[in-house]
Amino acid sequence: MRFTAKAGICAAATALAVGAFAPSASAQLANDWKFGKPFINQFKKVDVVASTVPANGDVNPYGVAVIPRSKDKLHKGDVLVSNFNNAGNLQGTGTTIVQISRDGNVRLFAQIDAGKLPGACPGGVGLTTALVVLRTGWVIVGSLPTADGTSATAQSGCLIVLDSKGEVRETFSGGGINGPWDMTAADNGGSVDLFLTNVLNGIVGGQPATTNQGTVLRLELKIEGNKPPALRKTTTIASGFTEQTDPTALIIGPTGVGLGRDGTLYVADTVASRIAAIPNAIGRMTNAGTGRTVTAGQHLNGPLGLAIAPNGNVLTVNGGDGNIVETNPLKKAQVAFRTLDGLGAGALFGLAVAPDNRGVYFVDDTNNELRLLH
């Protein structure tokens, strides 16, 4: 994915510069985030954990998910990363998920064959940022496939469900799933609510170039024993987000989602460079439209991946530059930002808070690496 930075929004001057809101007093150090201080300000450097390129040459890492429990091939604390492009760098054609340990050991978790899927997935396989690992060991990943890497051939795709051994067991398609782009989960073990953004509503064959039909769905799953998750109900809880086709970025639309402690779902509204809030996301039965604006503009520049920090703040990474931004949703204010090791426009996508809150994992699409801010 490649973005062009918007005028008026500049990266920080140095590779690891802390934003203007960072505390200046030396007393405000590593653990200050526990007392309402910005989470990212305690971290000093960025390190490369590992390459995300598997043996088949897939590139353009998108989704990032930390494994919560060990089971079969899944090891607690390891990170799964989904690849969106194939070895020819065609978007919407990546088929692999790699598993990376804390010390940088990499192995293939799954390579998905579009011809052997156990259910419908219109268009085939092109793995997106929509990637979650459930406590029960199920892995769910989105597919927004293309035939040639262009939006003209993009199709609606599906969600692909894999077991803890990396085997595909089922797919979810239709019912509002149309270009699944990013996802988070409220995981209660036997019951799971998935929150999924979609970016292809109203766009067929790459046209029109812009539409305001991006959605957020809540998918209610039931999990019993070793049976694959059963999809019980799908509800549209937000809609009206701008979607745009783009020759270099394929599609730009609502991306990252994260669930706050009070049940509010935060959405990275990429085209509008804003963070939206959808109240009562788990229980609501009505459509909240594009939600209420938490913050917009300023240091937000095409926000993509989104995660909730342990202090309740919202973390986003920009597509338009190499910055991570921290927003306090209660204050409706951006409280910190920093440039991630000099990475420019188009380098960032998925992110996740590392185990024990020791940093932030993120993917570098330019160099095809998993990195850690710590």
Secondary structure, DSSP 8 states (H G I E B T S, - for coil): ------TT----SSTT-B-TTS--STTS-TTGGGGTS-SGGG---EEEEEE---TT--EEEEEEEE--S-BTTB-TT-EEEEEEE-TT--BT---EEEEE-TT--EEEEEE--GGG-SS--TT---EEEEEEE-TTS-EEEEE---SSSSGGG----EEEEE-TTS-EEEEE-BTTBSSEEEEEEEE-SSEEEEEEEE--TT-BTTBSSEEEEEEEEEEEEE--TTS--EEEEEEEEEEEEEEEEETTTEEE----EEE-TTS-EEEEETTTTEEEEETTTTT--S--TT-EEEEESTT-SSEEEEEE-TTS-EEEEESSSSEEEEEETTTTEEEEEEESTT--TT-EEEEEE-GGG--EEEEETTTTEEEEE-
